[in-house]
Amino acid sequence: MTTRILAGRNVRPVGLGCMNIAWAYGEAPPREDAIALFRHALDSGCDHFDTANIYGGGTSEQILGEAIMHRRDEFLLASKTGILVDGPRRGVDCHPNSIAESLDASLKRLGTDHIDLFYMHRFDPKVPIADSVGAMVRAIEAGKIGSYGVSEWSAAHIREAHGVHPMAAVQTEYSLWTRNVELGVLDATRELGIAFVAFSPVGRGALAGEVRDPASLGEKDLRRIMPRFDAENWPDNLALLDRYYALAADAGVTPAQLALAWVLAQAPHVHAIPGTRSIAHFDQNHVANALDLDPGLLEKAGALVNQQSVKGHRYADGMRRAIDTEDY
Protein backbone atom coordinates (compact mmCIF):
# COMPACT_ATOMS: atom_id res chain seq x y z
CA MET A 1 0.00 0.00 0.00
CA THR A 2 1.20 3.50 -0.76
CA THR A 3 1.59 6.11 1.95
CA ARG A 4 1.47 9.89 2.06
CA ILE A 5 3.07 12.43 4.37
CA LEU A 6 0.98 13.80 7.24
CA ALA A 7 2.42 15.71 10.19
CA GLY A 8 5.91 14.53 9.38
CA ARG A 9 5.21 10.83 9.05
CA ASN A 10 4.16 8.37 6.37
CA VAL A 11 0.60 7.14 6.81
CA ARG A 12 -1.92 5.41 4.62
CA PRO A 13 -4.04 8.02 2.84
CA VAL A 14 -7.37 6.62 4.11
CA GLY A 15 -7.62 6.99 7.87
CA LEU A 16 -10.57 6.71 10.25
CA GLY A 17 -12.80 9.56 11.35
CA CYS A 18 -13.96 8.90 14.89
CA MET A 19 -17.03 11.16 15.14
CA ASN A 20 -19.71 8.63 14.21
CA ILE A 21 -19.24 6.43 17.24
CA ALA A 22 -20.26 9.22 19.60
CA TRP A 23 -22.13 12.01 17.86
CA ALA A 24 -23.95 13.53 14.89
CA TYR A 25 -25.38 10.54 12.99
CA GLY A 26 -28.15 8.88 14.95
CA GLU A 27 -27.72 7.01 18.20
CA ALA A 28 -24.22 6.09 19.33
CA PRO A 29 -23.36 2.37 19.23
CA PRO A 30 -22.66 0.41 22.42
CA ARG A 31 -19.28 1.32 23.86
CA GLU A 32 -17.95 -2.20 23.37
CA ASP A 33 -18.79 -2.03 19.66
CA ALA A 34 -16.88 1.23 19.27
CA ILE A 35 -13.87 -0.24 21.08
CA ALA A 36 -14.01 -3.30 18.82
CA LEU A 37 -14.09 -1.08 15.73
CA PHE A 38 -11.04 0.93 16.80
CA ARG A 39 -9.05 -2.19 17.68
CA HIS A 40 -10.02 -3.89 14.43
CA ALA A 41 -8.98 -0.80 12.48
CA LEU A 42 -5.57 -0.71 14.13
CA ASP A 43 -5.08 -4.45 13.65
CA SER A 44 -5.95 -4.00 9.96
CA GLY A 45 -3.20 -1.42 9.47
CA CYS A 46 -5.09 1.84 9.87
CA ASP A 47 -2.52 4.33 11.16
CA HIS A 48 -4.42 7.64 11.24
CA PHE A 49 -7.22 8.19 13.78
CA ASP A 50 -9.00 11.55 13.84
CA THR A 51 -11.20 12.70 16.72
CA ALA A 52 -12.22 15.96 18.46
CA ASN A 53 -13.10 17.26 21.89
CA ILE A 54 -16.74 17.90 20.93
CA TYR A 55 -17.52 14.44 19.56
CA GLY A 56 -19.98 13.21 22.14
CA GLY A 57 -18.70 15.80 24.62
CA GLY A 58 -15.34 14.01 24.80
CA THR A 59 -16.75 10.49 24.53
CA SER A 60 -14.95 9.74 21.26
CA GLU A 61 -11.60 10.69 22.81
CA GLN A 62 -12.30 8.60 25.90
CA ILE A 63 -13.22 5.49 23.91
CA LEU A 64 -10.25 5.92 21.60
CA GLY A 65 -8.00 6.16 24.63
CA GLU A 66 -9.46 3.03 26.18
CA ALA A 67 -9.35 1.07 22.94
CA ILE A 68 -5.90 1.63 21.45
CA MET A 69 -3.77 4.06 23.43
CA HIS A 70 -1.70 1.18 24.80
CA ARG A 71 -0.37 0.88 21.23
CA ARG A 72 0.39 4.59 20.96
CA ASP A 73 3.43 4.32 18.68
CA GLU A 74 1.51 2.48 15.95
CA PHE A 75 -0.65 5.36 14.69
CA LEU A 76 -0.94 9.08 14.12
CA LEU A 77 -3.39 10.67 16.57
CA ALA A 78 -5.27 13.81 15.58
CA SER A 79 -7.76 15.79 17.66
CA LYS A 80 -9.32 19.25 17.60
CA THR A 81 -10.27 22.26 19.68
CA GLY A 82 -12.10 25.51 19.10
CA ILE A 83 -15.80 24.65 18.91
CA LEU A 84 -17.62 25.37 22.14
CA VAL A 85 -20.69 23.28 22.94
CA ASP A 86 -21.41 23.78 26.63
CA GLY A 87 -25.12 24.22 27.29
CA PRO A 88 -26.01 27.82 26.36
CA ARG A 89 -22.32 28.58 25.68
CA ARG A 90 -21.95 27.76 22.01
CA GLY A 91 -19.72 29.09 19.26
CA VAL A 92 -16.07 29.22 18.29
CA ASP A 93 -13.32 29.90 20.82
CA CYS A 94 -9.66 29.89 19.78
CA HIS A 95 -8.38 32.18 22.54
CA PRO A 96 -4.93 31.01 23.66
CA ASN A 97 -6.09 30.18 27.18
CA SER A 98 -9.01 28.17 25.81
CA ILE A 99 -6.74 26.23 23.46
CA ALA A 100 -4.37 25.36 26.31
CA GLU A 101 -7.17 24.27 28.64
CA SER A 102 -8.89 22.25 25.92
CA LEU A 103 -5.64 20.52 25.00
CA ASP A 104 -4.98 19.42 28.57
CA ALA A 105 -8.53 18.09 28.85
CA SER A 106 -8.16 16.14 25.58
CA LEU A 107 -4.85 14.62 26.68
CA LYS A 108 -6.48 13.45 29.90
CA ARG A 109 -9.46 11.89 28.12
CA LEU A 110 -7.22 10.22 25.56
CA GLY A 111 -4.84 8.90 28.18
CA THR A 112 -1.69 10.09 26.43
CA ASP A 113 0.95 12.77 26.91
CA HIS A 114 0.95 14.01 23.32
CA ILE A 115 -1.27 14.45 20.27
CA ASP A 116 0.50 14.23 16.92
CA LEU A 117 -1.75 16.70 15.08
CA PHE A 118 -3.96 19.23 16.86
CA TYR A 119 -6.43 21.29 14.83
CA MET A 120 -8.28 24.51 15.42
CA HIS A 121 -11.70 23.17 14.46
CA ARG A 122 -13.03 26.47 13.09
CA PHE A 123 -11.75 29.99 12.41
CA ASP A 124 -12.31 32.44 15.28
CA PRO A 125 -12.59 36.01 13.95
CA LYS A 126 -12.53 37.39 17.52
CA VAL A 127 -8.92 36.33 18.13
CA PRO A 128 -5.87 37.47 16.11
CA ILE A 129 -4.49 34.55 14.13
CA ALA A 130 -1.00 35.13 15.56
CA ASP A 131 -2.37 34.73 19.09
CA SER A 132 -4.10 31.42 18.33
CA VAL A 133 -1.11 30.07 16.46
CA GLY A 134 1.12 31.21 19.31
CA ALA A 135 -0.80 28.92 21.66
CA MET A 136 -0.18 26.04 19.27
CA VAL A 137 3.53 26.83 19.09
CA ARG A 138 3.80 26.82 22.88
CA ALA A 139 2.09 23.43 22.94
CA ILE A 140 4.59 22.12 20.38
CA GLU A 141 7.49 23.47 22.44
CA ALA A 142 6.05 21.80 25.54
CA GLY A 143 5.88 18.45 23.72
CA LYS A 144 2.09 18.23 24.10
CA ILE A 145 1.48 18.26 20.35
CA GLY A 146 3.67 17.38 17.42
CA SER A 147 2.18 19.86 14.97
CA TYR A 148 -0.94 21.93 14.40
CA GLY A 149 -3.56 22.29 11.72
CA VAL A 150 -6.81 24.11 10.99
CA SER A 151 -10.24 23.02 9.83
CA GLU A 152 -12.66 24.86 7.51
CA TRP A 153 -10.40 27.91 7.13
CA SER A 154 -10.14 30.06 4.00
CA ALA A 155 -7.03 30.07 1.82
CA ALA A 156 -6.14 33.61 2.92
CA HIS A 157 -6.30 32.76 6.63
CA ILE A 158 -4.37 29.52 6.05
CA ARG A 159 -1.60 31.52 4.41
CA GLU A 160 -1.57 34.04 7.26
CA ALA A 161 -1.35 31.34 9.94
CA HIS A 162 1.30 29.41 8.03
CA GLY A 163 3.34 32.60 7.87
CA VAL A 164 3.32 32.82 11.67
CA HIS A 165 4.34 29.18 12.09
CA PRO A 166 4.19 26.38 9.49
CA MET A 167 1.12 24.19 9.84
CA ALA A 168 1.05 20.49 9.04
CA ALA A 169 -2.50 19.97 7.77
CA VAL A 170 -5.78 21.55 6.74
CA GLN A 171 -8.96 19.56 7.26
CA THR A 172 -12.09 20.50 5.34
CA GLU A 173 -15.10 18.75 3.85
CA TYR A 174 -14.30 17.46 0.36
CA SER A 175 -16.05 14.92 -1.82
CA LEU A 176 -17.59 14.47 -5.23
CA TRP A 177 -20.56 16.57 -4.14
CA THR A 178 -18.73 19.17 -1.99
CA ARG A 179 -16.05 21.04 -3.93
CA ASN A 180 -15.54 24.25 -1.90
CA VAL A 181 -11.83 23.61 -1.38
CA GLU A 182 -11.33 23.86 -5.13
CA LEU A 183 -12.00 27.61 -4.79
CA GLY A 184 -8.64 28.20 -3.11
CA VAL A 185 -7.78 25.89 -0.23
CA LEU A 186 -6.55 22.96 -2.31
CA ASP A 187 -4.18 25.19 -4.27
CA ALA A 188 -2.95 26.97 -1.12
CA THR A 189 -2.12 23.70 0.66
CA ARG A 190 -0.37 22.36 -2.42
CA GLU A 191 1.73 25.51 -2.81
CA LEU A 192 2.66 25.66 0.88
CA GLY A 193 3.45 21.98 1.29
CA ILE A 194 0.58 21.40 3.73
CA ALA A 195 -1.27 18.07 3.82
CA PHE A 196 -4.98 18.26 3.04
CA VAL A 197 -7.34 15.98 4.97
CA ALA A 198 -10.83 15.50 3.53
CA PHE A 199 -13.62 14.87 6.01
CA SER A 200 -17.00 13.53 4.89
CA PRO A 201 -15.38 12.13 1.71
CA VAL A 202 -18.38 9.88 1.12
CA GLY A 203 -20.93 12.68 1.41
CA ARG A 204 -22.14 11.90 4.93
CA GLY A 205 -23.15 8.44 3.76
CA ALA A 206 -24.97 9.57 0.63
CA LEU A 207 -22.08 8.61 -1.66
CA ALA A 208 -21.84 5.26 0.10
CA GLY A 209 -25.42 4.29 -0.70
CA GLU A 210 -26.35 4.25 2.96
CA VAL A 211 -29.20 6.78 2.84
CA ARG A 212 -32.39 6.09 0.91
CA ASP A 213 -34.96 7.98 2.98
CA PRO A 214 -33.68 10.84 5.20
CA ALA A 215 -37.03 10.79 7.02
CA SER A 216 -35.94 7.50 8.56
CA LEU A 217 -32.86 9.06 10.17
CA GLY A 218 -32.88 9.52 13.93
CA GLU A 219 -34.25 12.72 15.43
CA LYS A 220 -30.77 13.88 16.50
CA ASP A 221 -29.12 13.07 13.18
CA LEU A 222 -27.47 16.23 11.83
CA ARG A 223 -28.38 15.33 8.26
CA ARG A 224 -32.03 16.04 9.02
CA ILE A 225 -31.25 19.78 8.98
CA MET A 226 -28.89 19.74 6.00
CA PRO A 227 -30.50 21.10 2.82
CA ARG A 228 -29.27 18.30 0.54
CA PHE A 229 -31.25 15.79 2.57
CA ASP A 230 -34.48 17.79 2.87
CA ALA A 231 -37.80 16.97 1.21
CA GLU A 232 -37.25 19.54 -1.54
CA ASN A 233 -33.77 18.52 -2.66
CA TRP A 234 -33.39 14.85 -1.74
CA PRO A 235 -35.57 13.29 -4.50
CA ASP A 236 -33.44 14.92 -7.21
CA ASN A 237 -30.22 14.07 -5.36
CA LEU A 238 -31.26 10.44 -4.91
CA ALA A 239 -32.00 10.13 -8.63
CA LEU A 240 -28.51 11.48 -9.34
CA LEU A 241 -26.94 9.17 -6.78
CA ASP A 242 -28.66 6.12 -8.23
CA ARG A 243 -26.84 6.81 -11.50
CA TYR A 244 -23.61 7.09 -9.52
CA TYR A 245 -24.25 3.81 -7.69
CA ALA A 246 -24.74 2.11 -11.06
CA LEU A 247 -21.43 3.52 -12.28
CA ALA A 248 -19.65 2.03 -9.25
CA ALA A 249 -21.41 -1.32 -9.63
CA ASP A 250 -20.40 -1.56 -13.30
CA ALA A 251 -16.78 -0.98 -12.23
CA GLY A 252 -16.94 -3.69 -9.57
CA VAL A 253 -16.35 -1.37 -6.59
CA THR A 254 -18.58 -0.04 -3.84
CA PRO A 255 -19.88 3.53 -4.14
CA ALA A 256 -17.80 4.49 -1.10
CA GLN A 257 -14.64 3.06 -2.63
CA LEU A 258 -15.22 5.02 -5.83
CA ALA A 259 -15.83 8.20 -3.82
CA LEU A 260 -12.63 7.72 -1.81
CA ALA A 261 -10.56 6.91 -4.88
CA TRP A 262 -11.82 10.09 -6.55
CA VAL A 263 -10.84 12.26 -3.56
CA LEU A 264 -7.36 10.76 -3.33
CA ALA A 265 -6.80 11.19 -7.06
CA GLN A 266 -7.24 14.95 -6.89
CA ALA A 267 -3.71 15.58 -5.57
CA PRO A 268 -0.87 13.59 -3.99
CA HIS A 269 -1.05 15.57 -0.74
CA VAL A 270 -4.70 14.64 -0.11
CA HIS A 271 -5.83 12.26 2.66
CA ALA A 272 -9.36 11.09 3.54
CA ILE A 273 -10.95 10.19 6.86
CA PRO A 274 -14.28 8.44 6.28
CA GLY A 275 -16.14 7.70 9.48
CA THR A 276 -18.18 4.62 10.27
CA ARG A 277 -19.56 2.56 13.14
CA SER A 278 -19.40 -0.66 11.12
CA ILE A 279 -16.42 -2.99 10.89
CA ALA A 280 -17.69 -4.20 7.50
CA HIS A 281 -17.84 -0.65 6.18
CA PHE A 282 -14.41 0.09 7.62
CA ASP A 283 -13.01 -2.89 5.72
CA GLN A 284 -14.54 -1.63 2.47
CA ASN A 285 -13.12 1.85 3.02
CA HIS A 286 -9.69 0.54 4.02
CA VAL A 287 -9.40 -1.29 0.69
CA ALA A 288 -9.41 2.11 -1.01
CA ASN A 289 -5.82 2.53 0.19
CA ALA A 290 -4.77 0.05 -2.50
CA LEU A 291 -7.26 0.73 -5.30
CA ASP A 292 -5.89 1.77 -8.68
CA LEU A 293 -8.97 2.73 -10.65
CA ASP A 294 -9.09 3.77 -14.29
CA PRO A 295 -8.73 7.57 -14.56
CA GLY A 296 -11.58 7.51 -17.05
CA LEU A 297 -13.89 6.05 -14.40
CA LEU A 298 -12.90 8.76 -11.91
CA GLU A 299 -13.50 11.41 -14.55
CA LYS A 300 -16.97 10.01 -15.24
CA ALA A 301 -17.77 10.06 -11.51
CA GLY A 302 -16.64 13.67 -11.20
CA ALA A 303 -18.62 14.75 -14.24
CA LEU A 304 -21.74 13.06 -12.90
CA VAL A 305 -21.70 14.14 -9.24
CA ASN A 306 -20.38 17.63 -8.57
CA GLN A 307 -21.19 21.03 -7.08
CA GLN A 308 -23.40 21.91 -10.03
CA SER A 309 -25.36 18.67 -10.33
CA VAL A 310 -26.23 18.36 -6.62
CA LYS A 311 -29.17 20.32 -5.25
CA GLY A 312 -28.94 22.23 -1.97
CA HIS A 313 -26.15 23.69 0.13
CA ARG A 314 -24.01 21.44 2.31
CA TYR A 315 -25.02 23.30 5.49
CA ALA A 316 -28.09 25.08 6.80
CA ASP A 317 -27.79 28.84 7.21
CA GLY A 318 -26.96 28.69 10.91
CA MET A 319 -24.06 26.30 10.39
CA ARG A 320 -22.78 28.20 7.36
CA ARG A 321 -22.00 31.22 9.49
CA ALA A 322 -19.24 29.30 11.32
CA ILE A 323 -17.52 28.24 8.09
CA ASP A 324 -14.57 30.28 6.82
CA THR A 325 -13.82 28.18 3.72
CA GLU A 326 -14.66 29.84 0.42
CA ASP A 327 -18.22 29.20 -0.70
CA TYR A 328 -20.14 28.92 -3.95
C-alpha positions as CSV (number, residue, x, y, z in Angstrom):
1,M,0.0,0.0,0.0
2,T,1.2,3.5,-0.8
3,T,1.6,6.1,2.0
4,R,1.5,9.9,2.1
5,I,3.1,12.4,4.4
6,L,1.0,13.8,7.2
7,A,2.4,15.7,10.2
8,G,5.9,14.5,9.4
9,R,5.2,10.8,9.0
10,N,4.2,8.4,6.4
11,V,0.6,7.1,6.8
12,R,-1.9,5.4,4.6
13,P,-4.0,8.0,2.8
14,V,-7.4,6.6,4.1
15,G,-7.6,7.0,7.9
16,L,-10.6,6.7,10.2
17,G,-12.8,9.6,11.3
18,C,-14.0,8.9,14.9
19,M,-17.0,11.2,15.1
20,N,-19.7,8.6,14.2
21,I,-19.2,6.4,17.2
22,A,-20.3,9.2,19.6
23,W,-22.1,12.0,17.9
24,A,-24.0,13.5,14.9
25,Y,-25.4,10.5,13.0
26,G,-28.1,8.9,15.0
27,E,-27.7,7.0,18.2
28,A,-24.2,6.1,19.3
29,P,-23.4,2.4,19.2
30,P,-22.7,0.4,22.4
31,R,-19.3,1.3,23.9
32,E,-18.0,-2.2,23.4
33,D,-18.8,-2.0,19.7
34,A,-16.9,1.2,19.3
35,I,-13.9,-0.2,21.1
36,A,-14.0,-3.3,18.8
37,L,-14.1,-1.1,15.7
38,F,-11.0,0.9,16.8
39,R,-9.0,-2.2,17.7
40,H,-10.0,-3.9,14.4
41,A,-9.0,-0.8,12.5
42,L,-5.6,-0.7,14.1
43,D,-5.1,-4.5,13.7
44,S,-6.0,-4.0,10.0
45,G,-3.2,-1.4,9.5
46,C,-5.1,1.8,9.9
47,D,-2.5,4.3,11.2
48,H,-4.4,7.6,11.2
49,F,-7.2,8.2,13.8
50,D,-9.0,11.5,13.8
51,T,-11.2,12.7,16.7
52,A,-12.2,16.0,18.5
53,N,-13.1,17.3,21.9
54,I,-16.7,17.9,20.9
55,Y,-17.5,14.4,19.6
56,G,-20.0,13.2,22.1
57,G,-18.7,15.8,24.6
58,G,-15.3,14.0,24.8
59,T,-16.7,10.5,24.5
60,S,-14.9,9.7,21.3
61,E,-11.6,10.7,22.8
62,Q,-12.3,8.6,25.9
63,I,-13.2,5.5,23.9
64,L,-10.2,5.9,21.6
65,G,-8.0,6.2,24.6
66,E,-9.5,3.0,26.2
67,A,-9.3,1.1,22.9
68,I,-5.9,1.6,21.4
69,M,-3.8,4.1,23.4
70,H,-1.7,1.2,24.8
71,R,-0.4,0.9,21.2
72,R,0.4,4.6,21.0
73,D,3.4,4.3,18.7
74,E,1.5,2.5,15.9
75,F,-0.6,5.4,14.7
76,L,-0.9,9.1,14.1
77,L,-3.4,10.7,16.6
78,A,-5.3,13.8,15.6
79,S,-7.8,15.8,17.7
80,K,-9.3,19.2,17.6
81,T,-10.3,22.3,19.7
82,G,-12.1,25.5,19.1
83,I,-15.8,24.6,18.9
84,L,-17.6,25.4,22.1
85,V,-20.7,23.3,22.9
86,D,-21.4,23.8,26.6
87,G,-25.1,24.2,27.3
88,P,-26.0,27.8,26.4
89,R,-22.3,28.6,25.7
90,R,-21.9,27.8,22.0
91,G,-19.7,29.1,19.3
92,V,-16.1,29.2,18.3
93,D,-13.3,29.9,20.8
94,C,-9.7,29.9,19.8
95,H,-8.4,32.2,22.5
96,P,-4.9,31.0,23.7
97,N,-6.1,30.2,27.2
98,S,-9.0,28.2,25.8
99,I,-6.7,26.2,23.5
100,A,-4.4,25.4,26.3
101,E,-7.2,24.3,28.6
102,S,-8.9,22.2,25.9
103,L,-5.6,20.5,25.0
104,D,-5.0,19.4,28.6
105,A,-8.5,18.1,28.8
106,S,-8.2,16.1,25.6
107,L,-4.9,14.6,26.7
108,K,-6.5,13.5,29.9
109,R,-9.5,11.9,28.1
110,L,-7.2,10.2,25.6
111,G,-4.8,8.9,28.2
112,T,-1.7,10.1,26.4
113,D,0.9,12.8,26.9
114,H,0.9,14.0,23.3
115,I,-1.3,14.5,20.3
116,D,0.5,14.2,16.9
117,L,-1.8,16.7,15.1
118,F,-4.0,19.2,16.9
119,Y,-6.4,21.3,14.8
120,M,-8.3,24.5,15.4
121,H,-11.7,23.2,14.5
122,R,-13.0,26.5,13.1
123,F,-11.8,30.0,12.4
124,D,-12.3,32.4,15.3
125,P,-12.6,36.0,14.0
126,K,-12.5,37.4,17.5
127,V,-8.9,36.3,18.1
128,P,-5.9,37.5,16.1
129,I,-4.5,34.5,14.1
130,A,-1.0,35.1,15.6
131,D,-2.4,34.7,19.1
132,S,-4.1,31.4,18.3
133,V,-1.1,30.1,16.5
134,G,1.1,31.2,19.3
135,A,-0.8,28.9,21.7
136,M,-0.2,26.0,19.3
137,V,3.5,26.8,19.1
138,R,3.8,26.8,22.9
139,A,2.1,23.4,22.9
140,I,4.6,22.1,20.4
141,E,7.5,23.5,22.4
142,A,6.0,21.8,25.5
143,G,5.9,18.5,23.7
144,K,2.1,18.2,24.1
145,I,1.5,18.3,20.3
146,G,3.7,17.4,17.4
147,S,2.2,19.9,15.0
148,Y,-0.9,21.9,14.4
149,G,-3.6,22.3,11.7
150,V,-6.8,24.1,11.0
151,S,-10.2,23.0,9.8
152,E,-12.7,24.9,7.5
153,W,-10.4,27.9,7.1
154,S,-10.1,30.1,4.0
155,A,-7.0,30.1,1.8
156,A,-6.1,33.6,2.9
157,H,-6.3,32.8,6.6
158,I,-4.4,29.5,6.1
159,R,-1.6,31.5,4.4
160,E,-1.6,34.0,7.3
161,A,-1.3,31.3,9.9
162,H,1.3,29.4,8.0
163,G,3.3,32.6,7.9
164,V,3.3,32.8,11.7
165,H,4.3,29.2,12.1
166,P,4.2,26.4,9.5
167,M,1.1,24.2,9.8
168,A,1.0,20.5,9.0
169,A,-2.5,20.0,7.8
170,V,-5.8,21.5,6.7
171,Q,-9.0,19.6,7.3
172,T,-12.1,20.5,5.3
173,E,-15.1,18.8,3.9
174,Y,-14.3,17.5,0.4
175,S,-16.0,14.9,-1.8
176,L,-17.6,14.5,-5.2
177,W,-20.6,16.6,-4.1
178,T,-18.7,19.2,-2.0
179,R,-16.0,21.0,-3.9
180,N,-15.5,24.2,-1.9
181,V,-11.8,23.6,-1.4
182,E,-11.3,23.9,-5.1
183,L,-12.0,27.6,-4.8
184,G,-8.6,28.2,-3.1
185,V,-7.8,25.9,-0.2
186,L,-6.6,23.0,-2.3
187,D,-4.2,25.2,-4.3
188,A,-3.0,27.0,-1.1
189,T,-2.1,23.7,0.7
190,R,-0.4,22.4,-2.4
191,E,1.7,25.5,-2.8
192,L,2.7,25.7,0.9
193,G,3.5,22.0,1.3
194,I,0.6,21.4,3.7
195,A,-1.3,18.1,3.8
196,F,-5.0,18.3,3.0
197,V,-7.3,16.0,5.0
198,A,-10.8,15.5,3.5
199,F,-13.6,14.9,6.0
200,S,-17.0,13.5,4.9
201,P,-15.4,12.1,1.7
202,V,-18.4,9.9,1.1
203,G,-20.9,12.7,1.4
204,R,-22.1,11.9,4.9
205,G,-23.1,8.4,3.8
206,A,-25.0,9.6,0.6
207,L,-22.1,8.6,-1.7
208,A,-21.8,5.3,0.1
209,G,-25.4,4.3,-0.7
210,E,-26.3,4.2,3.0
211,V,-29.2,6.8,2.8
212,R,-32.4,6.1,0.9
213,D,-35.0,8.0,3.0
214,P,-33.7,10.8,5.2
215,A,-37.0,10.8,7.0
216,S,-35.9,7.5,8.6
217,L,-32.9,9.1,10.2
218,G,-32.9,9.5,13.9
219,E,-34.2,12.7,15.4
220,K,-30.8,13.9,16.5
221,D,-29.1,13.1,13.2
222,L,-27.5,16.2,11.8
223,R,-28.4,15.3,8.3
224,R,-32.0,16.0,9.0
225,I,-31.3,19.8,9.0
226,M,-28.9,19.7,6.0
227,P,-30.5,21.1,2.8
228,R,-29.3,18.3,0.5
229,F,-31.2,15.8,2.6
230,D,-34.5,17.8,2.9
231,A,-37.8,17.0,1.2
232,E,-37.3,19.5,-1.5
233,N,-33.8,18.5,-2.7
234,W,-33.4,14.8,-1.7
235,P,-35.6,13.3,-4.5
236,D,-33.4,14.9,-7.2
237,N,-30.2,14.1,-5.4
238,L,-31.3,10.4,-4.9
239,A,-32.0,10.1,-8.6
240,L,-28.5,11.5,-9.3
241,L,-26.9,9.2,-6.8
242,D,-28.7,6.1,-8.2
243,R,-26.8,6.8,-11.5
244,Y,-23.6,7.1,-9.5
245,Y,-24.2,3.8,-7.7
246,A,-24.7,2.1,-11.1
247,L,-21.4,3.5,-12.3
248,A,-19.6,2.0,-9.3
249,A,-21.4,-1.3,-9.6
250,D,-20.4,-1.6,-13.3
251,A,-16.8,-1.0,-12.2
252,G,-16.9,-3.7,-9.6
253,V,-16.4,-1.4,-6.6
254,T,-18.6,0.0,-3.8
255,P,-19.9,3.5,-4.1
256,A,-17.8,4.5,-1.1
257,Q,-14.6,3.1,-2.6
258,L,-15.2,5.0,-5.8
259,A,-15.8,8.2,-3.8
260,L,-12.6,7.7,-1.8
261,A,-10.6,6.9,-4.9
262,W,-11.8,10.1,-6.6
263,V,-10.8,12.3,-3.6
264,L,-7.4,10.8,-3.3
265,A,-6.8,11.2,-7.1
266,Q,-7.2,15.0,-6.9
267,A,-3.7,15.6,-5.6
268,P,-0.9,13.6,-4.0
269,H,-1.0,15.6,-0.7
270,V,-4.7,14.6,-0.1
271,H,-5.8,12.3,2.7
272,A,-9.4,11.1,3.5
273,I,-10.9,10.2,6.9
274,P,-14.3,8.4,6.3
275,G,-16.1,7.7,9.5
276,T,-18.2,4.6,10.3
277,R,-19.6,2.6,13.1
278,S,-19.4,-0.7,11.1
279,I,-16.4,-3.0,10.9
280,A,-17.7,-4.2,7.5
281,H,-17.8,-0.7,6.2
282,F,-14.4,0.1,7.6
283,D,-13.0,-2.9,5.7
284,Q,-14.5,-1.6,2.5
285,N,-13.1,1.9,3.0
286,H,-9.7,0.5,4.0
287,V,-9.4,-1.3,0.7
288,A,-9.4,2.1,-1.0
289,N,-5.8,2.5,0.2
290,A,-4.8,0.1,-2.5
291,L,-7.3,0.7,-5.3
292,D,-5.9,1.8,-8.7
293,L,-9.0,2.7,-10.7
294,D,-9.1,3.8,-14.3
295,P,-8.7,7.6,-14.6
296,G,-11.6,7.5,-17.1
297,L,-13.9,6.1,-14.4
298,L,-12.9,8.8,-11.9
299,E,-13.5,11.4,-14.6
300,K,-17.0,10.0,-15.2
301,A,-17.8,10.1,-11.5
302,G,-16.6,13.7,-11.2
303,A,-18.6,14.7,-14.2
304,L,-21.7,13.1,-12.9
305,V,-21.7,14.1,-9.2
306,N,-20.4,17.6,-8.6
307,Q,-21.2,21.0,-7.1
308,Q,-23.4,21.9,-10.0
309,S,-25.4,18.7,-10.3
310,V,-26.2,18.4,-6.6
311,K,-29.2,20.3,-5.3
312,G,-28.9,22.2,-2.0
313,H,-26.2,23.7,0.1
314,R,-24.0,21.4,2.3
315,Y,-25.0,23.3,5.5
316,A,-28.1,25.1,6.8
317,D,-27.8,28.8,7.2
318,G,-27.0,28.7,10.9
319,M,-24.1,26.3,10.4
320,R,-22.8,28.2,7.4
321,R,-22.0,31.2,9.5
322,A,-19.2,29.3,11.3
323,I,-17.5,28.2,8.1
324,D,-14.6,30.3,6.8
325,T,-13.8,28.2,3.7
326,E,-14.7,29.8,0.4
327,D,-18.2,29.2,-0.7
328,Y,-20.1,28.9,-4.0
